[in-house]
Amino acid sequence: VPALEVLSFRIVFACLFSFILIAYFGELRSFLEHFKSKSTVILTMLSSLLITINWFVFIWAVGAGMVIESSLGYFMTPLVSLLLGAVFLKEQLSRYQMIAGLLAVLAVVVELVLLGKIPWVSVALALSFGMYGLVRKQQKIESLHGLTIETLWALPVAVCVLIYTQKTTGSVTSFSASTYGLLAFSGIVTAVPLLLFASSVRKLNLVVAGFLMYLNPTMQFFTAIFIFGETAPLQRFITFGIVWLAMLFFIYGMVKTYRGRSRA
């Protein structure tokens, strides 16, 4: 299934699943209240655009056999978020966080020098998700409601894409039952992990949350190598080495910060 169609189905089913959850928990009234706020409408439109871009690049990368490069992007995401927070929110960076952020920038430069090209999939994923986090941070909105609104804004475009695809190629109605099952399941596996992470991160300390951020790209990396059989040039592992070093500085900085707050 082409990436654009996978994305469209993912949006449709994620929106449907999230809306069903809101109805099940009896939160329809409070959900509709969000549309009375002009700032919420504008910010959720922007976050919807950013997360849609992120999803599309990732789906395309998987189909193109670039899962290793996508995992590099998600390793870089927390570091990009650090830099965005410092630039736009004037957040103070510790010495270790600053080193981690600079190492992330160095990794992209090294990739450009050694391989002669910018790892655009990695950069696009890290920037889009980092900026998504930055926009979501400005919204005082619960995670389930936020995800539902974001997929709701993208829903008309997704439906139009599927209608156009059906009219031009007839592919939408030609999929097997198992393919439809996987496409529907993609909506659930989009919503559930995001909601569980958003819920759990509020109950965990900073260090554990920091480790959790790196579980996803680590699993992607090993999936690419041991399940999909992807190979990467040696130069790419130099890039990964720099990013993993940045990750250690990032987590060590979080440990120091957490200990300091605990003592205080």
Secondary structure, 3 states (H helix, E strand, C coil): CCHHHHHHHHHHHHHHHHHHHHHHCCCHHHHHHHHHCHHHHHHHHHHHHHHHHHHHHHHHHHHCCCHHHHHHHHHHHHHHHHHHHHHHCCCCCCHHHHHHHHHHHHHHHHHHHHHCCCCHHHHHHHHHHHHHHHHHHCCCCCHHHHHHHHHHHHHHHHHHHHHHHHHHHCCCCCCCHHHHHHHHHHHHHHHHHHHHHHHHHCCCCHHHHHHHHCHHHHHHHHHHHHHCCCCCCHHHHHHHHHHHHHHHHHHHHHHHHHHHHHHC
